[in-house]
Amino acid sequence: MLGSRQVGKTTLAKIIRSDMKKKVVYLDLELPSDQNKLQTPELYLKQFPDALVIIDEIQRMPSLFPLLRALVDQKRTGGRFLILGSASPALIKHSSETLAGRIIYHELTPFILEETGYDRIQPLWVRGGYPESYLAGSDEESFAWRDAFIKTYLEMDIPQLGIRVPAMQLRRFWTMLAHSHGQLWNASRIAGSLGISAPTVRHYLDILEETFIVRQLQPYHFNVKKRLVKSPRVYIRDSGLLHALSRIRMFEDLQEHPGLGSSWEGFIIEQIIGAIPKNWQAYFYRTGAGAEIDLLLLDAKNKPVAVEIKYSASPKVSKGYWIAYEDLSCKRGFVIYPGEESYPLGNNVWALPVKNLKEIAGGK
């Protein structure tokens, strides 16, 4: 089951590469002809016991889940069904209940630097990683696609997922998040600006997180005798959508925008989380006194790795970072910057170019 953000077809080859020796059957449930094949789904699907059956847009036929469970139980071999669909919270809950113990989830993100190449960092940052936006013929075409995507998401996708929220209200909320990208979550402030209740604002945030639009980076709570920040930091996960909401059309616009630093921070956080092993955990750390780490990673052995993110050719580490580094007894740290060379900053903390992000997890 893939909790995708409408990018499944572009990265499908990566998912099925290990199954290339199998026959592949592809069904797109947005096509009436493919829906017609499943009028008697048991008879149709039983024809392919040794094939990889790909069912796209599964949210259009959730009644298939009990049948898939029965077919999997009849023949327990890995990789029989690859299910693609929009990230509906209700659909994911239904699939997890029906196919418990028989399903693995894989989130298909938009493109990341590891896929596009580090020489393409500027267009990926400005346009984001949705294929149609990233591959557009010009910045204007890319911006127009993202603008249309936001409108379609609010007016069509959200209602199709069974979520009843006024499109204009959700857009205003989403735009407010863009203006406070990377800041601590403050429900009361946003609720007051929108003229709605704090629980309603919380509901809107949950919708955007569950549909993979927003990331809530949680604070790390450690047994230290310090007053720690408890609110999450909120980021719009795709930098292209952030820029569309902020009316940033090209790289020159971004360089002049007051949100340049926070945009870079969110962009790099997504690149790092997309590159580290799945068993690592990501947080931020901040005390009431101002000791702070932008991105605190816990590796497979629960050892902390302190990551600071700077949009500067000569990054400097703040006093608050060093205090936090000592608070958590960190043994490794990195300052990610848009430069070309790695060099030590002291106490096993390194300035690290974006192209070397794999070194965070010990790779080269």
C-alpha positions as CSV (number, residue, x, y, z in Angstrom):
1,M,0.0,0.0,0.0
2,L,1.5,3.3,-1.0
3,G,0.4,6.5,0.8
4,S,1.4,8.6,-2.2
5,R,1.0,12.2,-3.1
6,Q,-0.1,11.6,-6.7
7,V,3.5,10.7,-7.9
8,G,3.1,7.0,-8.0
9,K,3.4,6.5,-11.7
10,T,6.7,8.4,-12.0
11,T,8.5,6.3,-9.4
12,L,6.7,3.0,-10.0
13,A,9.8,1.5,-11.7
14,K,11.8,1.8,-8.4
15,I,9.1,-0.1,-6.5
16,I,8.7,-3.1,-8.9
17,R,12.4,-3.4,-9.9
18,S,12.8,-6.5,-7.8
19,D,9.8,-8.1,-9.4
20,M,10.8,-7.6,-13.1
21,K,10.8,-11.4,-13.7
22,K,7.1,-11.5,-12.8
23,K,4.3,-10.8,-15.2
24,V,2.8,-7.4,-14.3
25,V,-0.9,-6.6,-14.6
26,Y,-1.8,-2.9,-14.2
27,L,-5.2,-1.6,-13.4
28,D,-6.1,2.1,-13.2
29,L,-9.4,2.4,-11.4
30,E,-10.0,5.9,-12.9
31,L,-10.5,4.1,-16.3
32,P,-14.0,2.8,-16.8
33,S,-12.5,-0.1,-18.8
34,D,-10.4,-1.2,-15.9
35,Q,-13.3,-0.8,-13.4
36,N,-15.4,-3.0,-15.7
37,K,-12.8,-5.8,-15.5
38,L,-13.5,-5.8,-11.7
39,Q,-17.2,-6.3,-11.9
40,T,-16.5,-9.8,-10.6
41,P,-13.2,-9.0,-8.9
42,E,-12.6,-12.5,-7.5
43,L,-12.8,-14.2,-10.8
44,Y,-10.6,-11.6,-12.5
45,L,-7.8,-11.4,-9.9
46,K,-7.6,-15.2,-9.4
47,Q,-6.3,-15.4,-13.0
48,F,-3.0,-14.0,-11.8
49,P,-1.7,-16.0,-8.8
50,D,2.0,-15.7,-9.9
51,A,1.9,-12.1,-11.3
52,L,2.4,-8.7,-9.7
53,V,-1.0,-7.0,-9.8
54,I,-0.8,-3.2,-9.6
55,I,-4.1,-1.5,-8.6
56,D,-3.9,2.3,-9.0
57,E,-6.3,4.8,-7.4
58,I,-7.5,2.1,-5.0
59,Q,-9.5,4.7,-3.1
60,R,-12.2,4.4,-5.8
61,M,-12.9,0.8,-4.9
62,P,-12.1,0.3,-1.1
63,S,-14.5,-2.8,-1.2
64,L,-11.5,-4.7,-2.7
65,F,-9.6,-4.8,0.6
66,P,-11.4,-7.9,2.1
67,L,-11.0,-9.8,-1.2
68,L,-7.3,-8.9,-1.3
69,R,-6.9,-10.2,2.2
70,A,-8.5,-13.5,1.3
71,L,-6.4,-13.9,-1.9
72,V,-3.2,-13.1,0.1
73,D,-4.1,-15.7,2.7
74,Q,-4.7,-18.3,0.0
75,K,-1.2,-17.9,-1.4
76,R,1.3,-16.2,1.0
77,T,4.0,-15.0,-1.4
78,G,5.6,-11.6,-1.2
79,G,4.8,-8.9,-3.7
80,R,1.5,-10.2,-5.1
81,F,-0.3,-6.8,-5.0
82,L,1.0,-3.3,-5.3
83,I,-1.7,-0.8,-4.3
84,L,-1.4,2.8,-5.2
85,G,-3.7,5.6,-4.1
86,S,-4.2,9.0,-2.7
87,A,-3.3,9.5,0.9
88,S,-6.8,9.3,2.5
89,P,-6.6,8.9,6.3
90,A,-9.8,6.8,6.2
91,L,-8.5,4.6,3.4
92,I,-5.2,3.9,5.2
93,K,-7.1,3.1,8.4
94,H,-9.4,0.7,6.5
95,S,-6.5,-1.0,4.8
96,S,-4.6,-1.4,8.1
97,E,-7.6,-3.0,9.7
98,T,-8.5,-5.3,6.8
99,L,-5.0,-6.3,5.8
100,A,-3.3,-6.3,9.2
101,G,-0.1,-8.4,9.1
102,R,-0.3,-8.6,5.3
103,I,0.7,-5.1,4.1
104,I,3.7,-2.9,4.1
105,Y,3.3,0.9,3.5
106,H,5.7,2.9,1.4
107,E,5.4,6.6,1.1
108,L,6.2,7.9,-2.4
109,T,7.5,11.4,-2.0
110,P,8.1,13.9,-4.7
111,F,11.6,14.0,-6.2
112,I,14.6,14.4,-3.9
113,L,18.1,15.4,-4.7
114,E,19.3,11.8,-4.6
115,E,17.1,11.2,-7.6
116,T,17.6,14.5,-9.6
117,G,21.3,14.9,-8.9
118,Y,22.9,17.6,-6.8
119,D,23.6,19.8,-9.8
120,R,19.9,20.3,-10.0
121,I,19.4,21.7,-6.5
122,Q,18.3,25.2,-7.6
123,P,15.3,24.1,-9.8
124,L,14.3,21.4,-7.3
125,W,14.3,23.9,-4.4
126,V,12.4,26.6,-6.4
127,R,9.9,24.3,-8.1
128,G,9.6,21.5,-5.7
129,G,9.6,17.8,-6.5
130,Y,6.2,17.1,-8.0
131,P,7.2,15.7,-11.5
132,E,5.0,18.0,-13.5
133,S,6.3,21.1,-11.7
134,Y,9.9,20.1,-11.6
135,L,10.0,19.0,-15.3
136,A,8.0,22.0,-16.7
137,G,9.4,23.9,-19.6
138,S,9.8,27.2,-17.7
139,D,9.4,28.6,-14.2
140,E,6.1,30.2,-15.3
141,E,4.7,26.8,-16.5
142,S,5.9,25.2,-13.2
143,F,4.2,28.0,-11.1
144,A,1.0,27.7,-13.1
145,W,0.9,23.9,-12.5
146,R,1.5,24.3,-8.7
147,D,-1.2,27.0,-8.5
148,A,-3.7,24.7,-10.3
149,F,-2.6,21.7,-8.1
150,I,-3.4,23.7,-4.9
151,K,-6.8,24.7,-6.3
152,T,-7.6,21.1,-7.4
153,Y,-6.4,19.7,-4.1
154,L,-8.7,21.9,-2.1
155,E,-11.8,21.8,-4.3
156,M,-11.6,18.2,-5.5
157,D,-9.1,15.9,-3.8
158,I,-10.1,16.8,-0.2
159,P,-13.8,16.3,-0.8
160,Q,-13.1,13.0,-2.6
161,L,-11.3,11.8,0.5
162,G,-14.4,12.3,2.5
163,I,-13.1,15.4,4.3
164,R,-15.7,18.2,4.6
165,V,-13.9,21.5,5.0
166,P,-14.6,24.8,3.1
167,A,-12.0,25.1,0.4
168,M,-11.5,28.9,0.8
169,Q,-11.0,28.5,4.6
170,L,-8.5,25.7,4.2
171,R,-6.6,27.8,1.6
172,R,-6.4,30.7,4.0
173,F,-5.1,28.4,6.7
174,W,-2.6,26.8,4.3
175,T,-1.4,30.3,3.2
176,M,-0.9,31.3,6.9
177,L,1.2,28.2,7.4
178,A,3.4,29.2,4.4
179,H,4.0,32.6,6.1
180,S,5.0,30.8,9.4
181,H,6.9,28.0,7.7
182,G,9.4,26.5,10.1
183,Q,8.1,28.3,13.2
184,L,6.6,26.8,16.4
185,W,3.0,25.8,16.1
186,N,0.7,28.4,17.7
187,A,-2.9,27.4,17.4
188,S,-4.4,30.3,19.3
189,R,-2.6,32.9,17.1
190,I,-3.7,31.3,13.8
191,A,-7.3,30.7,15.1
192,G,-7.6,34.3,16.1
193,S,-6.4,35.5,12.6
194,L,-8.9,33.2,10.9
195,G,-11.8,33.8,13.3
196,I,-12.3,30.2,14.2
197,S,-11.6,28.0,17.2
198,A,-8.3,26.4,18.1
199,P,-9.7,22.9,17.8
200,T,-10.8,23.7,14.3
201,V,-7.3,24.9,13.4
202,R,-5.9,21.8,14.9
203,H,-8.2,19.8,12.7
204,Y,-7.0,21.6,9.6
205,L,-3.4,21.0,10.5
206,D,-4.2,17.2,10.9
207,I,-5.8,17.1,7.5
208,L,-2.7,18.6,5.8
209,E,-0.3,16.3,7.8
210,E,-2.3,13.1,7.1
211,T,-2.4,13.9,3.3
212,F,1.4,14.5,3.3
213,I,1.3,18.2,2.7
214,V,2.7,19.3,6.0
215,R,5.3,17.9,8.4
216,Q,5.1,18.5,12.1
217,L,8.6,18.1,13.4
218,Q,8.2,17.2,17.1
219,P,10.4,18.5,19.9
220,Y,12.8,16.1,21.5
221,H,12.1,15.6,25.2
222,F,15.1,14.5,27.2
223,N,15.7,14.0,30.9
224,V,17.6,17.2,31.4
225,K,16.8,19.8,34.1
226,K,15.8,22.5,31.6
227,R,12.5,23.9,30.4
228,L,11.9,22.5,27.0
229,V,9.7,23.7,24.1
230,K,6.7,21.4,23.7
231,S,5.1,22.7,20.5
232,P,6.0,21.2,17.1
233,R,7.6,23.1,14.3
234,V,5.4,23.1,11.2
235,Y,6.8,22.9,7.6
236,I,5.2,22.7,4.2
237,R,6.9,19.6,2.9
238,D,7.3,20.5,-0.8
239,S,9.2,23.7,-1.3
240,G,7.5,24.3,-4.6
241,L,4.1,24.4,-2.9
242,L,5.5,26.7,-0.2
243,H,6.8,29.1,-2.9
244,A,3.5,29.0,-4.9
245,L,1.6,29.9,-1.7
246,S,4.1,32.7,-1.1
247,R,3.9,33.8,-4.8
248,I,7.6,33.1,-5.4
249,R,7.9,32.3,-9.1
250,M,11.7,32.0,-9.7
251,F,15.1,31.8,-8.0
252,E,15.6,35.6,-8.1
253,D,12.3,36.1,-6.3
254,L,13.3,33.6,-3.6
255,Q,16.7,35.4,-3.0
256,E,14.9,38.6,-2.2
257,H,12.1,37.0,-0.1
258,P,12.3,37.4,3.8
259,G,11.4,33.7,4.0
260,L,14.6,32.6,2.2
261,G,16.3,31.0,5.3
262,S,13.2,29.2,6.5
263,S,12.5,27.9,2.9
264,W,16.1,26.5,2.7
265,E,15.8,24.9,6.2
266,G,12.5,23.1,5.3
267,F,13.9,22.0,1.9
268,I,17.1,20.5,3.5
269,I,15.1,18.8,6.3
270,E,13.0,17.0,3.6
271,Q,16.2,16.0,1.8
272,I,17.8,14.6,4.9
273,I,14.7,12.7,6.1
274,G,14.4,11.3,2.6
275,A,18.0,10.1,2.7
276,I,18.5,8.7,6.2
277,P,17.7,5.0,7.1
278,K,14.0,4.4,7.9
279,N,14.8,3.3,11.4
280,W,16.2,6.7,12.3
281,Q,14.1,9.3,14.0
282,A,13.9,13.1,13.4
283,Y,13.1,15.8,16.0
284,F,14.2,19.4,16.8
285,Y,15.6,20.5,20.2
286,R,15.0,23.8,21.9
287,T,15.0,25.0,25.5
288,G,13.3,28.0,27.0
289,A,16.7,29.6,27.4
290,G,17.4,29.4,23.6
291,A,19.6,26.4,23.3
292,E,18.6,24.9,19.9
293,I,19.3,22.3,17.3
294,D,17.4,22.6,13.9
295,L,17.2,18.9,13.3
296,L,18.1,16.3,15.9
297,L,18.5,12.8,14.5
298,L,18.5,9.6,16.5
299,D,20.3,6.8,14.8
300,A,19.5,3.1,14.9
301,K,21.3,2.9,18.3
302,N,19.4,5.9,19.6
303,K,22.6,8.1,19.5
304,P,21.9,11.7,18.7
305,V,23.3,13.5,15.7
306,A,22.9,17.3,15.8
307,V,22.2,19.0,12.5
308,E,22.2,22.8,11.9
309,I,21.0,24.2,8.6
310,K,22.5,27.5,7.2
311,Y,22.0,29.3,3.9
312,S,25.4,30.9,4.0
313,A,28.7,30.5,2.2
314,S,30.6,30.7,5.5
315,P,28.3,29.1,8.1
316,K,28.8,29.9,11.8
317,V,27.6,27.8,14.7
318,S,25.6,29.7,17.3
319,K,26.3,29.5,21.1
320,G,22.8,27.9,21.5
321,Y,23.8,25.1,19.2
322,W,26.9,24.3,21.3
323,I,24.9,24.4,24.5
324,A,22.3,22.0,23.1
325,Y,25.1,19.8,21.7
326,E,26.5,19.5,25.3
327,D,23.0,19.1,26.8
328,L,22.4,16.0,24.8
329,S,26.0,14.6,25.0
330,C,26.2,14.5,21.2
331,K,29.2,12.9,19.6
332,R,28.6,14.0,16.0
333,G,27.2,17.1,14.4
334,F,26.9,18.8,11.0
335,V,26.2,22.2,9.7
336,I,24.6,21.8,6.2
337,Y,25.3,24.7,3.9
338,P,25.3,25.4,0.1
339,G,29.0,25.2,-0.4
340,E,31.5,22.8,-1.9
341,E,33.9,21.7,0.9
342,S,33.6,19.8,4.1
343,Y,35.7,21.1,7.0
344,P,35.8,20.7,10.8
345,L,34.2,23.3,13.1
346,G,35.3,21.7,16.3
347,N,34.2,19.0,18.7
348,N,33.5,16.6,15.8
349,V,31.1,19.0,14.2
350,W,31.6,19.5,10.4
351,A,30.5,22.0,7.8
352,L,28.9,19.7,5.2
353,P,27.9,20.6,1.6
354,V,24.4,19.5,0.6
355,K,26.0,17.2,-2.0
356,N,27.5,15.2,0.9
357,L,24.3,14.6,2.9
358,K,24.9,10.8,2.9
359,E,27.7,11.3,5.3
360,I,25.2,12.1,8.0
361,A,24.2,8.5,8.1
362,G,27.8,7.3,7.7
363,G,27.7,6.9,3.9
364,K,29.9,8.4,1.2
